[in-house]
Amino acid sequence: MAVNYICRHCKSAMGSIDSTQISESQLGFHFLTLEERSDIIAYNPNGDVTVKVVCDYCREAIESNPELLLVSSPLQ
Ligand SMILES: [Zn+2]
């Protein structure tokens, strides 16, 4: 089982970690609401977990062009 991080905007892979050594609480998932978890975390049929984050490139693009962000985040 692996945890794969991808950018939610450009879908680029941002790395993965083997989750056999860690728990969800160590990943920080327990800080998220159920709604946020379903939005950010996807459980694949093979047991892998996909976590949608924002890469540096897209973060900079959004900061310089906030109108690009179509979905508002409750964390901001
Ligand atoms: Zn991106």
N, CA, C, O and the ligand as a Tripos MOL2 file, in Angstrom:
@<TRIPOS>MOLECULE
protein
  305   303    77     0     0
PROTEIN
NO_CHARGES

@<TRIPOS>ATOM
      1 N           0.8450   -1.1950    0.0000 N.3       1 MET1
      2 CA          0.0000    0.0000    0.0000 C.3       1 MET1
      3 C           0.8790    1.2440    0.0000 C.2       1 MET1
      4 O           1.8610    1.3350    0.7370 O.2       1 MET1
      5 N           0.5050    2.1880   -0.8380 N.am      2 ALA2
      6 CA          1.2830    3.4160   -0.9460 C.3       2 ALA2
      7 C           0.3510    4.6130   -0.9040 C.2       2 ALA2
      8 O          -0.8290    4.5210   -1.2450 O.2       2 ALA2
      9 N           0.8990    5.7230   -0.4830 N.am      3 VAL3
     10 CA          0.1680    6.9800   -0.5200 C.3       3 VAL3
     11 C           0.7900    7.8260   -1.6180 C.2       3 VAL3
     12 O           1.9660    8.1800   -1.5410 O.2       3 VAL3
     13 N           0.0080    8.1510   -2.6360 N.am      4 ASN4
     14 CA          0.5020    8.9040   -3.7720 C.3       4 ASN4
     15 C          -0.0410   10.3250   -3.7230 C.2       4 ASN4
     16 O          -1.2440   10.5370   -3.5770 O.2       4 ASN4
     17 N           0.8540   11.2880   -3.8460 N.am      5 TYR5
     18 CA          0.4390   12.6820   -3.8480 C.3       5 TYR5
     19 C           0.4270   13.2050   -5.2770 C.2       5 TYR5
     20 O           1.4180   13.0820   -5.9970 O.2       5 TYR5
     21 N          -0.6910   13.7860   -5.6850 N.am      6 ILE6
     22 CA         -0.7500   14.4240   -6.9940 C.3       6 ILE6
     23 C          -1.2980   15.8280   -6.8270 C.2       6 ILE6
     24 O          -2.0080   16.1290   -5.8680 O.2       6 ILE6
     25 N          -0.9490   16.6880   -7.7890 N.am      7 CYS7
     26 CA         -1.4810   18.0520   -7.7790 C.3       7 CYS7
     27 C          -2.9200   18.0070   -8.2430 C.2       7 CYS7
     28 O          -3.2230   17.4110   -9.2770 O.2       7 CYS7
     29 N          -3.8220   18.6400   -7.4760 N.am      8 ARG8
     30 CA         -5.2390   18.5970   -7.8180 C.3       8 ARG8
     31 C          -5.5320   19.4250   -9.0680 C.2       8 ARG8
     32 O          -6.5900   19.2600   -9.6760 O.2       8 ARG8
     33 N          -4.6300   20.2990   -9.4560 N.am      9 HIS9
     34 CA         -4.8920   21.1700  -10.5970 C.3       9 HIS9
     35 C          -4.2490   20.6410  -11.8780 C.2       9 HIS9
     36 O          -4.9260   20.5250  -12.8990 O.2       9 HIS9
     37 N          -2.9590   20.3220  -11.8410 N.am     10 CYS10
     38 CA         -2.2870   19.8900  -13.0690 C.3      10 CYS10
     39 C          -2.0580   18.3830  -13.0880 C.2      10 CYS10
     40 O          -1.5410   17.8470  -14.0680 O.2      10 CYS10
     41 N          -2.4370   17.7010  -12.0190 N.am     11 LYS11
     42 CA         -2.3690   16.2360  -11.9570 C.3      11 LYS11
     43 C          -0.9370   15.6860  -11.9860 C.2      11 LYS11
     44 O          -0.7340   14.4950  -12.2210 O.2      11 LYS11
     45 N           0.0310   16.5370  -11.7530 N.am     12 SER12
     46 CA          1.3990   16.0470  -11.7630 C.3      12 SER12
     47 C           1.6830   15.2850  -10.4740 C.2      12 SER12
     48 O           1.1910   15.6440   -9.4040 O.2      12 SER12
     49 N           2.4780   14.2380  -10.5910 N.am     13 ALA13
     50 CA          2.8260   13.4320   -9.4290 C.3      13 ALA13
     51 C           3.8060   14.1930   -8.5550 C.2      13 ALA13
     52 O           4.7820   14.7610   -9.0450 O.2      13 ALA13
     53 N           3.5350   14.2000   -7.2450 N.am     14 MET14
     54 CA          4.3890   14.9420   -6.3190 C.3      14 MET14
     55 C           5.0890   14.0050   -5.3490 C.2      14 MET14
     56 O           5.6430   14.4390   -4.3400 O.2      14 MET14
     57 N           5.0580   12.7320   -5.6590 N.am     15 GLY15
     58 CA          5.7650   11.7810   -4.8290 C.3      15 GLY15
     59 C           4.8270   10.8180   -4.1540 C.2      15 GLY15
     60 O           3.6120   11.0150   -4.1470 O.2      15 GLY15
     61 N           5.3930    9.7760   -3.5860 N.am     16 SER16
     62 CA          4.5840    8.7980   -2.8860 C.3      16 SER16
     63 C           5.3790    8.2520   -1.7110 C.2      16 SER16
     64 O           6.6100    8.2820   -1.7000 O.2      16 SER16
     65 N           4.6490    7.7550   -0.7240 N.am     17 ILE17
     66 CA          5.2990    7.1520    0.4310 C.3      17 ILE17
     67 C           4.6550    5.8080    0.7040 C.2      17 ILE17
     68 O           3.4700    5.6030    0.4410 O.2      17 ILE17
     69 N           5.4380    4.9150    1.2250 N.am     18 ASP18
     70 CA          4.9260    3.6020    1.5960 C.3      18 ASP18
     71 C           4.2290    3.7360    2.9300 C.2      18 ASP18
     72 O           4.8560    4.0720    3.9350 O.2      18 ASP18
     73 N           2.9380    3.4740    2.9440 N.am     19 SER19
     74 CA          2.1670    3.7250    4.1580 C.3      19 SER19
     75 C           2.1440    2.5320    5.1030 C.2      19 SER19
     76 O           1.4220    2.5550    6.1000 O.2      19 SER19
     77 N           2.9200    1.4910    4.8110 N.am     20 THR20
     78 CA          2.9560    0.3830    5.7530 C.3      20 THR20
     79 C           3.6030    0.8080    7.0590 C.2      20 THR20
     80 O           3.3750    0.1990    8.1050 O.2      20 THR20
     81 N           4.4180    1.8650    6.9920 N.am     21 GLN21
     82 CA          5.1440    2.3120    8.1780 C.3      21 GLN21
     83 C           4.3910    3.3860    8.9550 C.2      21 GLN21
     84 O           4.7710    3.7180   10.0780 O.2      21 GLN21
     85 N           3.3410    3.9240    8.3770 N.am     22 ILE22
     86 CA          2.7080    5.0730    9.0090 C.3      22 ILE22
     87 C           1.2010    4.8640    9.0940 C.2      22 ILE22
     88 O           0.6340    4.0240    8.3960 O.2      22 ILE22
     89 N           0.5790    5.6270    9.9430 N.am     23 SER23
     90 CA         -0.8660    5.5460   10.1060 C.3      23 SER23
     91 C          -1.5010    6.8200    9.5580 C.2      23 SER23
     92 O          -0.8130    7.8060    9.2900 O.2      23 SER23
     93 N          -2.8140    6.7840    9.3960 N.am     24 GLU24
     94 CA         -3.5030    7.9710    8.9000 C.3      24 GLU24
     95 C          -3.2890    9.1710    9.8140 C.2      24 GLU24
     96 O          -3.2160   10.3080    9.3480 O.2      24 GLU24
     97 N          -3.1890    8.9170   11.1010 N.am     25 SER25
     98 CA         -3.0160   10.0400   12.0120 C.3      25 SER25
     99 C          -1.6620   10.7030   11.7880 C.2      25 SER25
    100 O          -1.5210   11.9140   11.9600 O.2      25 SER25
    101 N          -0.6580    9.8960   11.3980 N.am     26 GLN26
    102 CA          0.6470   10.4890   11.1320 C.3      26 GLN26
    103 C           0.6470   11.2860    9.8360 C.2      26 GLN26
    104 O           1.4610   12.1920    9.6610 O.2      26 GLN26
    105 N          -0.2560   10.9560    8.9370 N.am     27 LEU27
    106 CA         -0.3840   11.7090    7.6880 C.3      27 LEU27
    107 C          -1.1410   13.0090    7.8990 C.2      27 LEU27
    108 O          -1.1510   13.8720    7.0210 O.2      27 LEU27
    109 N          -1.7750   13.1560    9.0560 N.am     28 GLY28
    110 CA         -2.5260   14.3680    9.3380 C.3      28 GLY28
    111 C          -3.9550   14.3140    8.8530 C.2      28 GLY28
    112 O          -4.6570   15.3250    8.8910 O.2      28 GLY28
    113 N          -4.4090   13.1360    8.3880 N.am     29 PHE29
    114 CA         -5.7600   13.0470    7.8560 C.3      29 PHE29
    115 C          -6.8060   13.3450    8.9240 C.2      29 PHE29
    116 O          -7.8980   13.8200    8.6120 O.2      29 PHE29
    117 N          -6.4730   13.0650   10.1850 N.am     30 HIS30
    118 CA         -7.4750   13.2410   11.2240 C.3      30 HIS30
    119 C          -7.7770   14.7080   11.4990 C.2      30 HIS30
    120 O          -8.7180   15.0250   12.2270 O.2      30 HIS30
    121 N          -6.9730   15.6120   10.9120 N.am     31 PHE31
    122 CA         -7.2780   17.0300   11.0580 C.3      31 PHE31
    123 C          -8.3740   17.4680   10.0970 C.2      31 PHE31
    124 O          -8.9450   18.5490   10.2370 O.2      31 PHE31
    125 N          -8.6590   16.6140    9.1200 N.am     32 LEU32
    126 CA         -9.6180   16.9780    8.0870 C.3      32 LEU32
    127 C         -11.0230   16.5660    8.4920 C.2      32 LEU32
    128 O         -11.2230   15.5810    9.2030 O.2      32 LEU32
    129 N         -12.0000   17.3500    8.0170 N.am     33 THR33
    130 CA        -13.3830   16.9290    8.1990 C.3      33 THR33
    131 C         -13.6880   15.8010    7.2220 C.2      33 THR33
    132 O         -12.9160   15.5560    6.2950 O.2      33 THR33
    133 N         -14.8040   15.1170    7.4240 N.am     34 LEU34
    134 CA        -15.1810   14.0440    6.5090 C.3      34 LEU34
    135 C         -15.3270   14.5680    5.0860 C.2      34 LEU34
    136 O         -14.9530   13.9010    4.1210 O.2      34 LEU34
    137 N         -15.8750   15.7660    4.9760 N.am     35 GLU35
    138 CA        -16.0700   16.3580    3.6480 C.3      35 GLU35
    139 C         -14.7190   16.6250    2.9890 C.2      35 GLU35
    140 O         -14.5320   16.3590    1.8020 O.2      35 GLU35
    141 N         -13.7820   17.1550    3.7760 N.am     36 GLU36
    142 CA        -12.4610   17.4180    3.2320 C.3      36 GLU36
    143 C         -11.7510   16.1240    2.8610 C.2      36 GLU36
    144 O         -11.0690   16.0450    1.8390 O.2      36 GLU36
    145 N         -11.9200   15.1200    3.7010 N.am     37 ARG37
    146 CA        -11.2770   13.8360    3.4010 C.3      37 ARG37
    147 C         -11.7710   13.2730    2.0780 C.2      37 ARG37
    148 O         -10.9770   12.8040    1.2630 O.2      37 ARG37
    149 N         -13.1000   13.3180    1.8620 N.am     38 SER38
    150 CA        -13.6380   12.7680    0.6200 C.3      38 SER38
    151 C         -13.2100   13.5910   -0.5770 C.2      38 SER38
    152 O         -13.1470   13.0850   -1.6980 O.2      38 SER38
    153 N         -12.9130   14.8730   -0.3380 N.am     39 ASP39
    154 CA        -12.4790   15.7320   -1.4350 C.3      39 ASP39
    155 C         -10.9990   15.5360   -1.7370 C.2      39 ASP39
    156 O         -10.5890   15.5820   -2.8970 O.2      39 ASP39
    157 N         -10.2050   15.3210   -0.7100 N.am     40 ILE40
    158 CA         -8.7490   15.3130   -0.8570 C.3      40 ILE40
    159 C          -8.2050   13.9060   -1.0400 C.2      40 ILE40
    160 O          -7.2460   13.6900   -1.7800 O.2      40 ILE40
    161 N          -8.8290   12.9470   -0.3550 N.am     41 ILE41
    162 CA         -8.2650   11.6050   -0.3170 C.3      41 ILE41
    163 C          -9.1140   10.6510   -1.1390 C.2      41 ILE41
    164 O         -10.3330   10.6070   -0.9770 O.2      41 ILE41
    165 N          -8.4800    9.8890   -2.0170 N.am     42 ALA42
    166 CA         -9.1780    8.8810   -2.8100 C.3      42 ALA42
    167 C          -8.5610    7.5250   -2.5130 C.2      42 ALA42
    168 O          -7.3410    7.3630   -2.5610 O.2      42 ALA42
    169 N          -9.4060    6.5590   -2.2080 N.am     43 TYR43
    170 CA         -8.9330    5.2110   -1.9270 C.3      43 TYR43
    171 C          -9.0880    4.3590   -3.1790 C.2      43 TYR43
    172 O         -10.2010    4.1470   -3.6610 O.2      43 TYR43
    173 N          -7.9900    3.8820   -3.6930 N.am     44 ASN44
    174 CA         -8.0200    3.0930   -4.9170 C.3      44 ASN44
    175 C          -8.3560    1.6400   -4.6010 C.2      44 ASN44
    176 O          -8.1010    1.1600   -3.4960 O.2      44 ASN44
    177 N          -8.9350    0.9400   -5.5870 N.am     45 PRO45
    178 CA         -9.3170   -0.4710   -5.3710 C.3      45 PRO45
    179 C          -8.1330   -1.3570   -4.9690 C.2      45 PRO45
    180 O          -8.3240   -2.3580   -4.2780 O.2      45 PRO45
    181 N          -6.9440   -1.0120   -5.3810 N.am     46 ASN46
    182 CA         -5.7740   -1.8330   -5.0540 C.3      46 ASN46
    183 C          -5.2030   -1.5250   -3.6730 C.2      46 ASN46
    184 O          -4.1790   -2.0840   -3.2800 O.2      46 ASN46
    185 N          -5.8710   -0.6320   -2.9370 N.am     47 GLY47
    186 CA         -5.4200   -0.3350   -1.5880 C.3      47 GLY47
    187 C          -4.5740    0.9110   -1.4690 C.2      47 GLY47
    188 O          -4.3360    1.4040   -0.3670 O.2      47 GLY47
    189 N          -4.1130    1.4290   -2.6090 N.am     48 ASP48
    190 CA         -3.3360    2.6520   -2.5650 C.3      48 ASP48
    191 C          -4.2380    3.8410   -2.2430 C.2      48 ASP48
    192 O          -5.4500    3.8000   -2.4550 O.2      48 ASP48
    193 N          -3.6280    4.8780   -1.7340 N.am     49 VAL49
    194 CA         -4.3570    6.0910   -1.4050 C.3      49 VAL49
    195 C          -3.7990    7.2280   -2.2380 C.2      49 VAL49
    196 O          -2.5850    7.4080   -2.3230 O.2      49 VAL49
    197 N          -4.6880    7.9960   -2.8540 N.am     50 THR50
    198 CA         -4.2600    9.1690   -3.6080 C.3      50 THR50
    199 C          -4.6660   10.4150   -2.8380 C.2      50 THR50
    200 O          -5.8320   10.5850   -2.4830 O.2      50 THR50
    201 N          -3.6960   11.2850   -2.5830 N.am     51 VAL51
    202 CA         -3.9560   12.5190   -1.8620 C.3      51 VAL51
    203 C          -3.7540   13.6910   -2.8170 C.2      51 VAL51
    204 O          -2.6880   13.8470   -3.4130 O.2      51 VAL51
    205 N          -4.7860   14.5030   -2.9510 N.am     52 LYS52
    206 CA         -4.7230   15.6300   -3.8710 C.3      52 LYS52
    207 C          -4.2410   16.8690   -3.1340 C.2      52 LYS52
    208 O          -4.8750   17.3390   -2.1880 O.2      52 LYS52
    209 N          -3.1200   17.3790   -3.5830 N.am     53 VAL53
    210 CA         -2.5560   18.5780   -2.9890 C.3      53 VAL53
    211 C          -2.3470   19.6060   -4.1050 C.2      53 VAL53
    212 O          -2.8120   19.4120   -5.2280 O.2      53 VAL53
    213 N          -1.6510   20.6900   -3.7930 N.am     54 VAL54
    214 CA         -1.3750   21.7120   -4.7960 C.3      54 VAL54
    215 C           0.1330   21.8550   -4.9170 C.2      54 VAL54
    216 O           0.8180   22.0980   -3.9240 O.2      54 VAL54
    217 N           0.6510   21.7040   -6.1280 N.am     55 CYS55
    218 CA          2.0950   21.7920   -6.3280 C.3      55 CYS55
    219 C           2.5410   23.2500   -6.2690 C.2      55 CYS55
    220 O           1.7190   24.1640   -6.3270 O.2      55 CYS55
    221 N           3.8510   23.4530   -6.1530 N.am     56 ASP56
    222 CA          4.3810   24.8010   -6.0320 C.3      56 ASP56
    223 C           4.0100   25.6670   -7.2300 C.2      56 ASP56
    224 O           3.6800   26.8440   -7.0850 O.2      56 ASP56
    225 N           4.0700   25.0660   -8.4130 N.am     57 TYR57
    226 CA          3.7620   25.8170   -9.6330 C.3      57 TYR57
    227 C           2.3280   26.3440   -9.5950 C.2      57 TYR57
    228 O           2.0820   27.5240   -9.8490 O.2      57 TYR57
    229 N           1.3910   25.4580   -9.2770 N.am     58 CYS58
    230 CA         -0.0110   25.8700   -9.2570 C.3      58 CYS58
    231 C          -0.2910   26.8190   -8.1040 C.2      58 CYS58
    232 O          -1.1170   27.7220   -8.2310 O.2      58 CYS58
    233 N           0.3910   26.6250   -6.9770 N.am     59 ARG59
    234 CA          0.1770   27.5320   -5.8500 C.3      59 ARG59
    235 C           0.5850   28.9490   -6.2340 C.2      59 ARG59
    236 O          -0.1170   29.9120   -5.9260 O.2      59 ARG59
    237 N           1.7280   29.0670   -6.9090 N.am     60 GLU60
    238 CA          2.1750   30.3900   -7.3460 C.3      60 GLU60
    239 C           1.2120   30.9800   -8.3620 C.2      60 GLU60
    240 O           0.9150   32.1740   -8.3260 O.2      60 GLU60
    241 N           0.7210   30.1340   -9.2750 N.am     61 ALA61
    242 CA         -0.2150   30.6200  -10.2930 C.3      61 ALA61
    243 C          -1.4920   31.1160   -9.6440 C.2      61 ALA61
    244 O          -2.0530   32.1280  -10.0620 O.2      61 ALA61
    245 N          -1.9530   30.4060   -8.6250 N.am     62 ILE62
    246 CA         -3.1950   30.7960   -7.9520 C.3      62 ILE62
    247 C          -2.9840   32.0650   -7.1420 C.2      62 ILE62
    248 O          -3.8620   32.9260   -7.0830 O.2      62 ILE62
    249 N          -1.8100   32.1780   -6.5140 N.am     63 GLU63
    250 CA         -1.5590   33.3650   -5.7030 C.3      63 GLU63
    251 C          -1.4810   34.6120   -6.5690 C.2      63 GLU63
    252 O          -1.9070   35.6860   -6.1440 O.2      63 GLU63
    253 N          -0.9460   34.4880   -7.7720 N.am     64 SER64
    254 CA         -0.8470   35.6410   -8.6610 C.3      64 SER64
    255 C          -2.1330   35.8490   -9.4480 C.2      64 SER64
    256 O          -2.3970   36.9450   -9.9440 O.2      64 SER64
    257 N          -2.9400   34.7770   -9.5600 N.am     65 ASN65
    258 CA         -4.2200   34.8850  -10.2810 C.3      65 ASN65
    259 C          -5.2990   34.1580   -9.4870 C.2      65 ASN65
    260 O          -5.7150   33.0590   -9.8520 O.2      65 ASN65
    261 N          -5.7500   34.7840   -8.3960 N.am     66 PRO66
    262 CA         -6.7040   34.0920   -7.5010 C.3      66 PRO66
    263 C          -7.9770   33.6560   -8.2090 C.2      66 PRO66
    264 O          -8.6420   32.7250   -7.7550 O.2      66 PRO66
    265 N          -8.3270   34.3010   -9.3030 N.am     67 GLU67
    266 CA         -9.5550   33.9280  -10.0010 C.3      67 GLU67
    267 C          -9.4390   32.5450  -10.6350 C.2      67 GLU67
    268 O         -10.4440   31.9590  -11.0390 O.2      67 GLU67
    269 N          -8.2020   32.0190  -10.7240 N.am     68 LEU68
    270 CA         -8.0200   30.6750  -11.2570 C.3      68 LEU68
    271 C          -8.5850   29.6200  -10.3120 C.2      68 LEU68
    272 O          -8.9480   28.5170  -10.7210 O.2      68 LEU68
    273 N          -8.6470   29.9890   -9.0490 N.am     69 LEU69
    274 CA         -9.1260   29.0230   -8.0640 C.3      69 LEU69
    275 C         -10.6550   29.0240   -8.0820 C.2      69 LEU69
    276 O         -11.2980   29.9120   -7.5220 O.2      69 LEU69
    277 N         -11.2130   28.0210   -8.7310 N.am     70 LEU70
    278 CA        -12.6710   27.9840   -8.9000 C.3      70 LEU70
    279 C         -13.3650   27.4840   -7.6560 C.2      70 LEU70
    280 O         -14.5110   27.8490   -7.3930 O.2      70 LEU70
    281 N         -12.6820   26.6500   -6.8860 N.am     71 VAL71
    282 CA        -13.2830   26.0910   -5.6840 C.3      71 VAL71
    283 C         -12.6170   26.7360   -4.4770 C.2      71 VAL71
    284 O         -11.4030   26.6240   -4.3020 O.2      71 VAL71
    285 N         -13.3910   27.4000   -3.6580 N.am     72 SER72
    286 CA        -12.8100   28.0440   -2.4820 C.3      72 SER72
    287 C         -12.4810   26.9990   -1.4230 C.2      72 SER72
    288 O         -13.1950   26.0080   -1.2660 O.2      72 SER72
    289 N         -11.4070   27.2330   -0.7120 N.am     73 SER73
    290 CA        -11.0030   26.3010    0.3220 C.3      73 SER73
    291 C         -11.3400   26.8530    1.6940 C.2      73 SER73
    292 O         -11.0410   28.0120    1.9820 O.2      73 SER73
    293 N         -11.9560   26.0500    2.5420 N.am     74 PRO74
    294 CA        -12.2780   26.5250    3.8990 C.3      74 PRO74
    295 C         -11.0360   26.7270    4.7520 C.2      74 PRO74
    296 O         -11.1080   27.3010    5.8390 O.2      74 PRO74
    297 N          -9.8940   26.2520    4.2570 N.am     75 LEU75
    298 CA         -8.6600   26.3690    5.0370 C.3      75 LEU75
    299 C          -8.0060   27.7330    4.8430 C.2      75 LEU75
    300 O          -7.0690   28.0780    5.5620 O.2      75 LEU75
    301 N          -8.4880   28.5030    3.8860 N.am     76 GLN76
    302 CA         -7.8290   29.7720    3.5960 C.3      76 GLN76
    303 C          -8.5640   30.9570    4.1980 C.2      76 GLN76
    304 O          -8.1300   32.0980    4.0400 O.2      76 GLN76
    305 ZN          0.0460   21.6590  -10.1960 Zn       77 ZN77
@<TRIPOS>BOND
     1     1     2 1
     2     2     3 1
     3     3     4 2
     4     3     5 am
     5     5     6 1
     6     6     7 1
     7     7     8 2
     8     7     9 am
     9     9    10 1
    10    10    11 1
    11    11    12 2
    12    11    13 am
    13    13    14 1
    14    14    15 1
    15    15    16 2
    16    15    17 am
    17    17    18 1
    18    18    19 1
    19    19    20 2
    20    19    21 am
    21    21    22 1
    22    22    23 1
    23    23    24 2
    24    23    25 am
    25    25    26 1
    26    26    27 1
    27    27    28 2
    28    27    29 am
    29    29    30 1
    30    30    31 1
    31    31    32 2
    32    31    33 am
    33    33    34 1
    34    34    35 1
    35    35    36 2
    36    35    37 am
    37    37    38 1
    38    38    39 1
    39    39    40 2
    40    39    41 am
    41    41    42 1
    42    42    43 1
    43    43    44 2
    44    43    45 am
    45    45    46 1
    46    46    47 1
    47    47    48 2
    48    47    49 am
    49    49    50 1
    50    50    51 1
    51    51    52 2
    52    51    53 am
    53    53    54 1
    54    54    55 1
    55    55    56 2
    56    55    57 am
    57    57    58 1
    58    58    59 1
    59    59    60 2
    60    59    61 am
    61    61    62 1
    62    62    63 1
    63    63    64 2
    64    63    65 am
    65    65    66 1
    66    66    67 1
    67    67    68 2
    68    67    69 am
    69    69    70 1
    70    70    71 1
    71    71    72 2
    72    71    73 am
    73    73    74 1
    74    74    75 1
    75    75    76 2
    76    75    77 am
    77    77    78 1
    78    78    79 1
    79    79    80 2
    80    79    81 am
    81    81    82 1
    82    82    83 1
    83    83    84 2
    84    83    85 am
    85    85    86 1
    86    86    87 1
    87    87    88 2
    88    87    89 am
    89    89    90 1
    90    90    91 1
    91    91    92 2
    92    91    93 am
    93    93    94 1
    94    94    95 1
    95    95    96 2
    96    95    97 am
    97    97    98 1
    98    98    99 1
    99    99   100 2
   100    99   101 am
   101   101   102 1
   102   102   103 1
   103   103   104 2
   104   103   105 am
   105   105   106 1
   106   106   107 1
   107   107   108 2
   108   107   109 am
   109   109   110 1
   110   110   111 1
   111   111   112 2
   112   111   113 am
   113   113   114 1
   114   114   115 1
   115   115   116 2
   116   115   117 am
   117   117   118 1
   118   118   119 1
   119   119   120 2
   120   119   121 am
   121   121   122 1
   122   122   123 1
   123   123   124 2
   124   123   125 am
   125   125   126 1
   126   126   127 1
   127   127   128 2
   128   127   129 am
   129   129   130 1
   130   130   131 1
   131   131   132 2
   132   131   133 am
   133   133   134 1
   134   134   135 1
   135   135   136 2
   136   135   137 am
   137   137   138 1
   138   138   139 1
   139   139   140 2
   140   139   141 am
   141   141   142 1
   142   142   143 1
   143   143   144 2
   144   143   145 am
   145   145   146 1
   146   146   147 1
   147   147   148 2
   148   147   149 am
   149   149   150 1
   150   150   151 1
   151   151   152 2
   152   151   153 am
   153   153   154 1
   154   154   155 1
   155   155   156 2
   156   155   157 am
   157   157   158 1
   158   158   159 1
   159   159   160 2
   160   159   161 am
   161   161   162 1
   162   162   163 1
   163   163   164 2
   164   163   165 am
   165   165   166 1
   166   166   167 1
   167   167   168 2
   168   167   169 am
   169   169   170 1
   170   170   171 1
   171   171   172 2
   172   171   173 am
   173   173   174 1
   174   174   175 1
   175   175   176 2
   176   175   177 am
   177   177   178 1
   178   178   179 1
   179   179   180 2
   180   179   181 am
   181   181   182 1
   182   182   183 1
   183   183   184 2
   184   183   185 am
   185   185   186 1
   186   186   187 1
   187   187   188 2
   188   187   189 am
   189   189   190 1
   190   190   191 1
   191   191   192 2
   192   191   193 am
   193   193   194 1
   194   194   195 1
   195   195   196 2
   196   195   197 am
   197   197   198 1
   198   198   199 1
   199   199   200 2
   200   199   201 am
   201   201   202 1
   202   202   203 1
   203   203   204 2
   204   203   205 am
   205   205   206 1
   206   206   207 1
   207   207   208 2
   208   207   209 am
   209   209   210 1
   210   210   211 1
   211   211   212 2
   212   211   213 am
   213   213   214 1
   214   214   215 1
   215   215   216 2
   216   215   217 am
   217   217   218 1
   218   218   219 1
   219   219   220 2
   220   219   221 am
   221   221   222 1
   222   222   223 1
   223   223   224 2
   224   223   225 am
   225   225   226 1
   226   226   227 1
   227   227   228 2
   228   227   229 am
   229   229   230 1
   230   230   231 1
   231   231   232 2
   232   231   233 am
   233   233   234 1
   234   234   235 1
   235   235   236 2
   236   235   237 am
   237   237   238 1
   238   238   239 1
   239   239   240 2
   240   239   241 am
   241   241   242 1
   242   242   243 1
   243   243   244 2
   244   243   245 am
   245   245   246 1
   246   246   247 1
   247   247   248 2
   248   247   249 am
   249   249   250 1
   250   250   251 1
   251   251   252 2
   252   251   253 am
   253   253   254 1
   254   254   255 1
   255   255   256 2
   256   255   257 am
   257   257   258 1
   258   258   259 1
   259   259   260 2
   260   259   261 am
   261   261   262 1
   262   262   263 1
   263   263   264 2
   264   263   265 am
   265   265   266 1
   266   266   267 1
   267   267   268 2
   268   267   269 am
   269   269   270 1
   270   270   271 1
   271   271   272 2
   272   271   273 am
   273   273   274 1
   274   274   275 1
   275   275   276 2
   276   275   277 am
   277   277   278 1
   278   278   279 1
   279   279   280 2
   280   279   281 am
   281   281   282 1
   282   282   283 1
   283   283   284 2
   284   283   285 am
   285   285   286 1
   286   286   287 1
   287   287   288 2
   288   287   289 am
   289   289   290 1
   290   290   291 1
   291   291   292 2
   292   291   293 am
   293   293   294 1
   294   294   295 1
   295   295   296 2
   296   295   297 am
   297   297   298 1
   298   298   299 1
   299   299   300 2
   300   299   301 am
   301   301   302 1
   302   302   303 1
   303   303   304 2
@<TRIPOS>SUBSTRUCTURE
     1 MET1         2 RESIDUE 1 A MET
     2 ALA2         6 RESIDUE 1 A ALA
     3 VAL3        10 RESIDUE 1 A VAL
     4 ASN4        14 RESIDUE 1 A ASN
     5 TYR5        18 RESIDUE 1 A TYR
     6 ILE6        22 RESIDUE 1 A ILE
     7 CYS7        26 RESIDUE 1 A CYS
     8 ARG8        30 RESIDUE 1 A ARG
     9 HIS9        34 RESIDUE 1 A HIS
    10 CYS10       38 RESIDUE 1 A CYS
    11 LYS11       42 RESIDUE 1 A LYS
    12 SER12       46 RESIDUE 1 A SER
    13 ALA13       50 RESIDUE 1 A ALA
    14 MET14       54 RESIDUE 1 A MET
    15 GLY15       58 RESIDUE 1 A GLY
    16 SER16       62 RESIDUE 1 A SER
    17 ILE17       66 RESIDUE 1 A ILE
    18 ASP18       70 RESIDUE 1 A ASP
    19 SER19       74 RESIDUE 1 A SER
    20 THR20       78 RESIDUE 1 A THR
    21 GLN21       82 RESIDUE 1 A GLN
    22 ILE22       86 RESIDUE 1 A ILE
    23 SER23       90 RESIDUE 1 A SER
    24 GLU24       94 RESIDUE 1 A GLU
    25 SER25       98 RESIDUE 1 A SER
    26 GLN26      102 RESIDUE 1 A GLN
    27 LEU27      106 RESIDUE 1 A LEU
    28 GLY28      110 RESIDUE 1 A GLY
    29 PHE29      114 RESIDUE 1 A PHE
    30 HIS30      118 RESIDUE 1 A HIS
    31 PHE31      122 RESIDUE 1 A PHE
    32 LEU32      126 RESIDUE 1 A LEU
    33 THR33      130 RESIDUE 1 A THR
    34 LEU34      134 RESIDUE 1 A LEU
    35 GLU35      138 RESIDUE 1 A GLU
    36 GLU36      142 RESIDUE 1 A GLU
    37 ARG37      146 RESIDUE 1 A ARG
    38 SER38      150 RESIDUE 1 A SER
    39 ASP39      154 RESIDUE 1 A ASP
    40 ILE40      158 RESIDUE 1 A ILE
    41 ILE41      162 RESIDUE 1 A ILE
    42 ALA42      166 RESIDUE 1 A ALA
    43 TYR43      170 RESIDUE 1 A TYR
    44 ASN44      174 RESIDUE 1 A ASN
    45 PRO45      178 RESIDUE 1 A PRO
    46 ASN46      182 RESIDUE 1 A ASN
    47 GLY47      186 RESIDUE 1 A GLY
    48 ASP48      190 RESIDUE 1 A ASP
    49 VAL49      194 RESIDUE 1 A VAL
    50 THR50      198 RESIDUE 1 A THR
    51 VAL51      202 RESIDUE 1 A VAL
    52 LYS52      206 RESIDUE 1 A LYS
    53 VAL53      210 RESIDUE 1 A VAL
    54 VAL54      214 RESIDUE 1 A VAL
    55 CYS55      218 RESIDUE 1 A CYS
    56 ASP56      222 RESIDUE 1 A ASP
    57 TYR57      226 RESIDUE 1 A TYR
    58 CYS58      230 RESIDUE 1 A CYS
    59 ARG59      234 RESIDUE 1 A ARG
    60 GLU60      238 RESIDUE 1 A GLU
    61 ALA61      242 RESIDUE 1 A ALA
    62 ILE62      246 RESIDUE 1 A ILE
    63 GLU63      250 RESIDUE 1 A GLU
    64 SER64      254 RESIDUE 1 A SER
    65 ASN65      258 RESIDUE 1 A ASN
    66 PRO66      262 RESIDUE 1 A PRO
    67 GLU67      266 RESIDUE 1 A GLU
    68 LEU68      270 RESIDUE 1 A LEU
    69 LEU69      274 RESIDUE 1 A LEU
    70 LEU70      278 RESIDUE 1 A LEU
    71 VAL71      282 RESIDUE 1 A VAL
    72 SER72      286 RESIDUE 1 A SER
    73 SER73      290 RESIDUE 1 A SER
    74 PRO74      294 RESIDUE 1 A PRO
    75 LEU75      298 RESIDUE 1 A LEU
    76 GLN76      302 RESIDUE 1 A GLN
    77 ZN77       305 GROUP 0 **** ****
